[in-house]
Structure formats: C-alpha cells, structure tokens
Amino acid sequence: MTAEEFLTRIDHLWVPEPNSGCYLWTGGLLDHRYPSLKWNGKTINAARKMAQLKFGDMEGLVTRHICNTTICINPDHILRGTVSQNSMDIAPELRRQRSEHAWKKWQIIN
C-alpha cells in the first residue's frame, strides 16, 4: 500500500488545511495529541503509519513533522529521524513560545 492509498482509505478521518497544507486528523488521538486509528485490530499512530509507507523501515526512528503539527498526516510534511533530531526540531518552537509568553507577562507587569 502506498501513502496515497492509505490517505484514500482514511479520507473520512482528515481534512485539508488550505493555509498550511496540513492534512489535519479528525479521528481519535493517542495521548491527546497523536492521530490514532484501529488498523488490523491494533491501535496505531496514523502519522507513523504514513512514515512507514513513505520510508519503509522505521526501526529505532521517530516520526518528525516539518509543520510542527502532530495531528498532520500529510506525507509531504512527514520525515523520519532520531529522537535527537526531533528534539532539535521542537527546540526553536519551544523557545519562540517561551519568548512570547515572557513578552506577554512583561507587557502585563509594565
């Protein structure tokens, strides 16, 4: 099965987001943030399944998103990599969020 065939089979569980190009998952979630579904009797992470279909073996690797949207299943937004690479992807976003949060707090007290 290809990534496109998988998308077709689950097309009732995602919607395209026109501004970002993300395919946003509307089905169930694992840990309140990862797209999940029943597949061959097992609950699976839909983004990881997409990565497996796109790249093949994912042993020892994680699913990364270039869009930083964990509920995105667009194969063009999904990469495979190490936990370290995934942490590096997340770090700039967390720094930005912390900076914005600090700025908002600063504005309140000044």
Backbone as numpy.savetxt, mean C-alpha at the origin, in Angstrom:
# Nx Ny Nz CAx CAy CAz Cx Cy Cz
-1.61 -16.44 -13.33 -2.46 -15.26 -13.33 -1.56 -14.02 -13.33
-1.96 -13.03 -14.09 -1.22 -11.77 -14.15 -1.82 -10.77 -13.17
-1.12 -9.69 -12.94 -1.62 -8.63 -12.08 -2.93 -8.05 -12.63
-3.00 -7.91 -13.94 -4.22 -7.36 -14.56 -5.40 -8.32 -14.40
-5.15 -9.62 -14.52 -6.22 -10.60 -14.31 -6.71 -10.58 -12.86
-5.77 -10.42 -11.93 -6.13 -10.33 -10.51 -7.01 -9.10 -10.28
-6.62 -7.96 -10.85 -7.42 -6.74 -10.71 -8.83 -6.93 -11.25
-8.94 -7.62 -12.37 -10.25 -7.87 -12.96 -11.11 -8.74 -12.06
-10.51 -9.76 -11.46 -11.26 -10.66 -10.58 -11.74 -9.97 -9.31
-11.01 -8.95 -8.88 -11.39 -8.26 -7.63 -11.86 -6.83 -7.89
-12.32 -6.55 -9.10 -12.66 -5.17 -9.47 -13.77 -4.56 -8.63
-14.52 -5.36 -7.93 -15.57 -4.83 -7.05 -15.01 -4.41 -5.69
-13.70 -4.59 -5.47 -13.09 -4.30 -4.17 -12.13 -3.11 -4.20
-12.08 -2.39 -5.30 -11.21 -1.21 -5.37 -11.81 -0.17 -6.30
-11.40 1.08 -6.07 -11.84 2.19 -6.93 -10.62 3.01 -7.33
-10.59 3.49 -8.57 -9.46 4.34 -8.97 -9.58 5.73 -8.35
-8.46 6.27 -7.92 -8.42 7.63 -7.40 -7.78 8.48 -8.49
-8.54 9.38 -9.12 -8.06 10.06 -10.33 -6.87 11.00 -10.13
-6.70 11.55 -8.96 -5.61 12.51 -8.75 -4.26 11.84 -8.54
-4.24 10.75 -7.81 -2.97 10.09 -7.48 -2.67 8.89 -8.38
-3.71 8.34 -9.02 -3.53 7.12 -9.79 -3.61 5.87 -8.94
-3.86 6.04 -7.64 -3.98 4.88 -6.75 -5.25 4.09 -7.08
-5.19 2.79 -6.84 -6.37 1.92 -6.85 -6.67 1.66 -5.39
-7.63 2.37 -4.84 -7.91 2.33 -3.42 -8.81 1.15 -3.06
-8.35 0.38 -2.11 -9.03 -0.83 -1.65 -10.27 -0.45 -0.85
-11.40 -1.08 -1.16 -12.64 -0.82 -0.44 -13.11 -2.05 0.33
-12.34 -3.13 0.26 -12.69 -4.35 0.98 -12.17 -4.32 2.40
-12.03 -5.51 2.98 -11.56 -5.63 4.35 -10.11 -5.22 4.52
-9.73 -4.99 5.78 -8.37 -4.57 6.09 -7.75 -5.49 7.14
-6.46 -5.76 6.98 -5.67 -6.45 8.00 -5.06 -5.38 8.89
-5.09 -5.57 10.19 -4.50 -4.61 11.13 -4.98 -3.18 10.88
-6.18 -3.02 10.39 -6.81 -1.72 10.15 -6.09 -0.87 9.11
-5.18 -1.47 8.29 -4.50 -0.64 7.30 -4.02 -1.35 6.04
-4.08 -2.66 5.99 -3.60 -3.38 4.81 -4.77 -4.08 4.11
-4.87 -3.96 2.78 -5.99 -4.56 2.05 -5.97 -6.08 2.17
-7.10 -6.65 2.55 -7.15 -8.11 2.71 -8.37 -8.70 2.03
-8.24 -9.97 1.68 -9.36 -10.71 1.12 -9.12 -12.20 1.31
-10.19 -12.95 1.18 -10.09 -14.41 1.22 -9.69 -14.88 -0.17
-8.65 -15.70 -0.24 -8.15 -16.23 -1.50 -7.79 -17.69 -1.28
-8.47 -18.58 -1.98 -8.27 -20.02 -1.80 -8.40 -20.42 -0.34
-9.38 -19.85 0.35 -9.67 -20.22 1.73 -8.78 -19.58 2.77
-7.85 -18.69 2.36 -6.95 -18.04 3.31 -7.10 -16.53 3.20
-6.93 -15.83 4.32 -6.92 -14.37 4.29 -5.53 -13.92 3.86
-5.49 -13.10 2.82 -4.21 -12.64 2.29 -4.19 -11.11 2.19
-2.99 -10.57 2.11 -2.79 -9.14 1.88 -2.86 -8.93 0.36
-3.83 -8.16 -0.09 -4.04 -7.98 -1.53 -2.87 -7.26 -2.20
-2.24 -6.31 -1.51 -1.09 -5.60 -2.09 0.10 -6.56 -2.24
0.28 -7.44 -1.25 1.37 -8.42 -1.34 1.10 -9.41 -2.47
-0.16 -9.82 -2.64 -0.52 -10.71 -3.74 -0.20 -10.04 -5.07
-0.51 -8.75 -5.16 -0.20 -8.00 -6.38 1.31 -8.00 -6.62
2.09 -7.78 -5.57 3.55 -7.79 -5.69 4.05 -9.16 -6.14
3.47 -10.23 -5.60 3.87 -11.58 -6.00 3.57 -11.83 -7.47
2.43 -11.35 -7.93 2.07 -11.53 -9.34 2.97 -10.70 -10.25
3.37 -9.54 -9.78 4.21 -8.65 -10.58 5.67 -9.10 -10.59
6.20 -9.49 -9.43 7.63 -9.77 -9.31 8.00 -11.23 -9.15
7.04 -12.07 -8.80 7.37 -13.46 -8.51 7.68 -13.63 -7.03
8.75 -14.36 -6.74 9.10 -14.71 -5.37 9.29 -13.47 -4.49
8.64 -13.46 -3.34 8.75 -12.36 -2.39 9.37 -12.83 -1.07
9.97 -14.01 -1.08 10.56 -14.57 0.13 11.57 -13.59 0.74
11.34 -13.24 2.01 12.25 -12.33 2.71 12.10 -10.87 2.33
11.12 -10.55 1.50 10.92 -9.17 1.05 9.56 -8.64 1.51
9.42 -7.34 1.48 8.16 -6.70 1.84 7.61 -5.94 0.64
6.34 -5.59 0.74 5.69 -4.78 -0.29 5.88 -3.31 0.06
6.36 -2.55 -0.91 6.56 -1.11 -0.74 5.60 -0.39 -1.69
5.21 0.81 -1.33 4.32 1.63 -2.16 5.01 2.95 -2.49
5.14 3.25 -3.78 5.74 4.54 -4.15 4.81 5.70 -3.80
3.54 5.39 -3.60 2.54 6.41 -3.27 2.37 6.59 -1.76
3.02 5.75 -0.96 2.87 5.78 0.50 1.42 5.61 0.95
0.64 4.85 0.18 -0.76 4.58 0.51 -0.91 3.08 0.67
-1.03 2.62 1.91 -1.03 1.18 2.15 -2.24 0.46 1.56
-3.33 1.19 1.30 -4.51 0.54 0.73 -4.52 0.60 -0.80
-3.44 1.06 -1.41 -3.33 1.10 -2.87 -2.90 -0.28 -3.39
-3.58 -0.74 -4.44 -3.19 -2.01 -5.06 -2.82 -1.83 -6.53
-2.57 -0.60 -6.94 -2.14 -0.34 -8.31 -0.76 -0.98 -8.51
-0.64 -1.93 -9.46 0.66 -2.59 -9.64 1.78 -1.62 -10.02
1.44 -0.49 -10.62 2.46 0.51 -10.97 2.97 1.27 -9.74
2.27 1.16 -8.63 2.67 1.84 -7.40 3.36 0.90 -6.42
3.43 -0.38 -6.77 3.95 -1.39 -5.84 5.36 -1.81 -6.23
6.22 -1.83 -5.22 7.60 -2.29 -5.37 7.84 -3.41 -4.37
8.91 -4.14 -4.56 9.33 -5.09 -3.54 10.66 -4.60 -2.99
10.92 -4.94 -1.76 12.18 -4.50 -1.16 12.36 -5.08 0.22
13.39 -4.60 0.88 13.70 -5.06 2.22 12.97 -4.21 3.26
12.95 -4.68 4.47 12.35 -3.91 5.56 13.09 -2.58 5.70
14.41 -2.61 5.55 15.22 -1.39 5.64 14.82 -0.38 4.56
14.64 -0.85 3.33 14.23 0.04 2.24 12.85 0.63 2.53
11.95 -0.19 3.05 10.60 0.27 3.37 10.66 1.34 4.46
11.51 1.14 5.44 11.68 2.14 6.51 12.22 3.44 5.95
13.15 3.35 5.01 13.70 4.56 4.39 12.61 5.28 3.59
11.71 4.52 2.95 10.60 5.14 2.21 9.70 5.92 3.15
9.46 5.36 4.31 8.52 5.94 5.25 9.12 7.14 5.97
10.41 7.11 6.23 11.07 8.14 7.05 10.79 9.57 6.58
10.94 9.91 5.30 10.67 11.30 4.90 9.23 11.72 5.17
8.28 10.81 4.97 6.88 11.11 5.21 6.64 11.37 6.70
7.24 10.53 7.55 7.09 10.73 8.99 7.72 12.05 9.42
8.88 12.36 8.87 9.53 13.62 9.20 8.64 14.80 8.80
8.03 14.71 7.61 7.15 15.78 7.14 5.95 15.93 8.08
5.34 14.79 8.45 4.18 14.84 9.34 4.55 15.44 10.69
5.69 15.01 11.23 6.13 15.55 12.53 6.41 17.04 12.42
7.01 17.45 11.31 7.31 18.85 11.11 6.02 19.67 11.04
5.03 19.18 10.28 3.75 19.88 10.18 3.06 19.94 11.53
3.12 18.82 12.28 2.50 18.78 13.60 3.18 19.79 14.52
4.50 19.84 14.51 5.24 20.79 15.34 4.89 22.23 14.94
4.78 22.48 13.63 4.44 23.82 13.14 3.05 24.23 13.62
2.10 23.31 13.55 0.74 23.62 14.01 0.73 23.92 15.51
1.46 23.11 16.27 1.53 23.36 17.71 2.19 24.73 17.97
3.22 25.02 17.21 3.92 26.29 17.35 2.97 27.44 17.08
2.15 27.31 16.01 1.21 28.37 15.66 0.18 28.58 16.76
-0.24 27.51 17.41 -1.23 27.62 18.47 -0.69 28.37 19.67
0.56 28.09 20.01 1.09 28.71 21.23 1.68 30.09 20.98
1.83 30.48 19.74 2.41 31.80 19.44 1.40 32.77 18.92
